Amino acid sequence: MDKVKDYILLHICVLVFSFTGVFTKFAANALNAGGFRNPQLYIFVFLMLFDCLVYAFFWQKVIKNINLNVGYANKSVYLVWAQLWAYLIFGEHISFRCIIGMIVIVIGVIVVSMNADYEEEQ
């Protein structure tokens, strides 16, 4: 049960980290809209940095309980979340190639995680 909890916490960390890209894009849009005088720019830059700080703190806590190879393989799920946010928040188009790429990422994460679990049992 602890292993499931660790994986859930790991993916929550990755989910939190995925918002860094969202805040970055909002900051870029604010810069384009009003330049350096736009207060929204500084709000989104702060949120981006704060998000990275929260992620880094909790990542260090979670990674202590998980095989490092598994942790970094699961971190690649960030790309899936980034595509989801691009579609839901910014209305961007997701190509068929992107969908195939996301499927490959998820399959790779599953393979690495299952292999690590198998090696631990041996």
Order of alpha helices (4+ residues) and beta strands (2+ residues): alpha-alpha-alpha-alpha-alpha
